[in-house]
Amino acid sequence: MFYRRAGVRHTSYVADRKLWPLAFDRRMLAVVMVVAITVPLWLGPLYLTAWALPMVIWATAAMGLNLLMGGAGQIHLGYAAVMAIGAYASVHLGRAGVPFELAVLGGGLAAALIGSVFGAAALRVKGLYLAISTLAMQYIVDFGIAHVPAISGGSQATLQAPSVTLLGLVPVDSDAGRYWVALAVCVVVASFLLNVSRTGYGRALATIRDKDYAAEVIGVNSFRYKLSAFWTSSFIGGVAGAVLAFCYYRAITPEQFHLDVSIQLVAMVIVGGLGSVIGSMLGAAFIFAAPLLLNTGLVALVRAGDLAISQELIAHIPLAVYGALIIGFLLIEPLGLAKIYDNIRKYILVWPFRHLG
Amino acid sequence: MDMAFAGELALNGALVGLFYALVGLGIVLIYKASGVANLSQGALAMVGGYVAWALATDAGLPAWLAIPLVLVVMFGLGVVLERVVLRRMAGEAPIMIIMVTLGIEIMLRGVVPGIWGADVKRLDLGIGQDPIFLGPMLINTAYLVGGVVSLVLIGLSVLFFGTLHGIVLRAVSDDQIAAWSVGIRVEHAIALAWGISGVTAASAGILWGSVQGVDWTLSLFLVKGLAVAILGGLDSVPGLLVAGLLVGIAESLVAGLLDPVVGGGTRDIVAAVIILLTVLIRPYGLFGRIHIERV
C-alpha cells in the first residue's frame, strides 16, 4: 500500500533517531504543511477567521496541556487560567509599547512563573489533590483578574489588544497574516514537543508519569522534573493565550478564560490522545468543531422537520457532548483519536499481513 | 466591629457549612470505599435539585411523597453510574478515573438543564420564610432547617458505619483485596457507596435548592464539598463536620466583611483558598490518615 518498510536498515544512530523514518510520513507532513500554509488562499475569509484560526490556536494550547497531562502525568484543571495570565500579561506589555514578539514571550514567562508557583504548591501532592489544587487555581486566578482593576480594567471591562506588528516594522493587519502568525507559533510548539519525547528530559517525564516514586529511586529528581514540566507547559499555555488575545479575540475579557474553557482543553487532550502531538491537533479540531457541527445539524433538523427542540437544549448540547466524549473515549479508547490513527497506520504498514513484527 | 453582626454571619455560615459537609459526605464515602475522587458530586446535587423540582412543582406531588421519590431515584442514579461507568474503569490509572468522573459532571451539567431549562426554578418545600431572632441576631429559617437535616444525615452515616453494611464498607476501604478474599462483595459495597452519595448529594441539592432556587449553579457545590472533604481529611466522616463548620463560617465572615471592600465575589474563592492552603500545609487534612508510599 502507501507505506513501505521492508526491514530495519539503519546503519547509524542518527538514522535510527529520525523523527519520520518512513517516506510516506514525510510526504504526508509536506502535504499537510502546504495545505495549512495555503489555507487563507482558498478558504473564504469567514471560514478562515471562524474555523481555521481558532483551531490552530487551540491546537497549540492543547499541545501545551498535553505535555503536562500526557507527558508528565499531572492533571491540570486550570489551564484556561494559565492562558488568561499569558493573555493579560502580553496585552499589557503590548499596550506599554513592547514589540509583539517580546510581548508574547513575556506573556509566556508570566504564565510560566505564576503557573509554576501554583504547580510547586501542588507538587507536595499528586493525582486527586493535584487536580483539585489546579481547580482552586482556576478560581483564584479568575477572581484575581476580575477584581483587580489594574489587570482587567474592572470586572465588566474589555481590554483592547494592540495590533500585531512583526519586529516593530511589518504591520500584520489582514486575517491571513494573523493566521500565519498563529500557525508559525503552532509549528514551533509542535516541533518542540515532537522532539521532547526523544530527549533525556522527555524520558525523565515519562518515568515520572508512570510511577513517580519509582522514578525517584532510579535517580530522576521528580520534584525538579515535575516543576519544569509545569514551567514548560505553562509557558506554552501563556504563549497560546497571548496569540489568542492578539490574533483571534483582539479584545480580552475575563469571561473568555473561565472554567469551561479549561474543561474544553482537558477534553481536547483526552479525546485527542494523551502524550501525542498529532492527537492534540486532532482533539482540538474535533472538540472545537463537534458542537458547532451538531448545532448546525440540529438547527437544520428543526427547520426541516418542524421538530420541537427547545432553545435550552440546543444551548446545552456542547457541554453534554464534551462530557459524553470524555466518558466514551476513556471507556472505549483511552488513548484517543491518536490511537485510532495509529491503529489504521499500523494496519496499512503491515498490509497484506495481519500482524506487526 | 459589630459583634452581633459577626455572630449572625458566623451562625448562618455554620449552618450553610453543614450543607457543604453533606456534599463532602458523598465524596468521602466514595473515596473511602474505592479510593476514587468523585468530581461529579456537585452535578449529582444539581440533578437532585432538578428532579425534586420536576416532581414537586412540575408534577405537583406533595413534598412528603416527592422527597423520598427523589432520594430513591438518586440512589438508583448513583448505582447505575457505578455499574455502567466506574466499574469498567477499575484498575485504570487514577488520572483516568478522575477524568471520567469529571466527564460525568460535564455531561450531567449539559443534559439536565438542557431538558428542564436553565432558568432558576423555585422549589417550595413549605419551609417558612420568616427569620428567627436569637437576641439581636437574625437566623434564616431555611438555613436552620437545612443545617439540622444535614446534621442528622451525617450523624446517621456515622451510625451506618456500625451496621453490617457499614462494616463491609469499612473493610473495603481498608483493603479491597483482603476484603475480597474473605468473601466480601467489593463491587456491591462500592455500588452502595455510590448510591448513598447520590442520596446525600440529592439532599444537599434539595435543601440548597429550596433556599436559592434550582439551576445549574447547584453544581458549583463541588468546590465547597471538595474544600470540606479535603480540610477534614478525605477519609474521615467526623472531620467533615468540623471542616464544614470551619468552611461555612470562614466563607460567611469573609464575604460579609470583605465584599464591601473589594466589590463582591469573595464568597466564591474562600473555598478555593482553603483547598490550596490545606494542600500546602497539611495535605491529609485535619483528621485524615497519613498515607505512606513505599516502592
Interface residues (C-beta under 8 A of the other chain):
Chain A: M69 G73 I75 L77 F118 A121 A122 R124 V125 G127 L128 Y129 A131 I132 S133 L135 A136 M137 Q138 Y139 I140 F143 A146 H147 S155 Y213 A214 V217 I263 V266 A267 I270 S310 E312 L313 A315 H316 I317 P318 L319 A320 V321 Y322 G323 A324 L325 I326 I327 L330 L331 P334
Chain B: A37 L39 V85 R88 M89 E92 A93 P94 I95 M96 I98 M99 V100 L102 G103 I104 E105 I106 M107 L108 R109 G110 V111 P113 G114 I115 G117 A118 V223 L226 I230 L234 V262 G263 G265 T266 D268 I269 A271 A272 V273 I275 L276 V279 L280 P283 E293 V295
